[in-house]
Amino acid sequence: MFSNIGIPGLILILTLALIIFGPKKLPEIGRAMGQTLKEFKKSTRELTDDVMVDIEEEKNKLTK
């Protein structure tokens, strides 16, 4: 999705964000986005682990 942006496009996006939000808000926004991404990855990992446990339980039931 973002592979076609390139360096000039990324610089343009960051410049617009700086103009719109200002230099004081950007670190807060970045921190919030980072925390959101971290929580999303954690939830995805937990969900995957739960599914794998369920699959292993079903395999064990079938082999007994």
N, C-alpha and C positions, 0 to 999 in steps of 0.2 A: 504494500500500500504506500509506504513512505519511501520506497526505493527510488522513485523517479523525481524526488524533490531536489536533491543535490545541494551543494554548499551555498550557492547564491539564494536559492529558495529558503533554505534554513535561516540564513542571515536575515532575509526579508521578514520571515515569520517572527524571529526573535526581536527585530527592531520594532515591528508593529506591536508586539506584546509589551515591550518597554514603553512605547508611547501611550498605549491604552491604559496599562495598569500602573505605570510609574515604577521607579527603582526601589521603592520601599515595599511594594506589594509583591514583586516577583519572587523573592526568597520564600515568602509565606505560601504563595501559590505552588512553587516547586516542591516545598516540603509537604504540602497537602497531597499533591499528585504522587509523590514518592510513597507516602504512607498508604494511599489508596491502592497503588500498585502492589505494595508489599502485602497488604491484607488480601487482595485478590489472588495473588500467588499462593498465599497460605491456605486460603479456602479451597482453591483448586487442588492443591496437594492433598489436603485432608479428604476431599471428596474422592479423589483417585485412590487414596489408601483405603477408604471405606469400601469402595467398589471391589478392589483387589481382595480384601478380606472376605467379602461376600462370595466372590468367585471361588476362592480357596475352600470356603465352607461347603459350597455346593459340590465341588469336586470330591471333597472328603465324604459327603453323604452318598454320592454315587458309587464310590469305590468300596464302601462298606457293605 
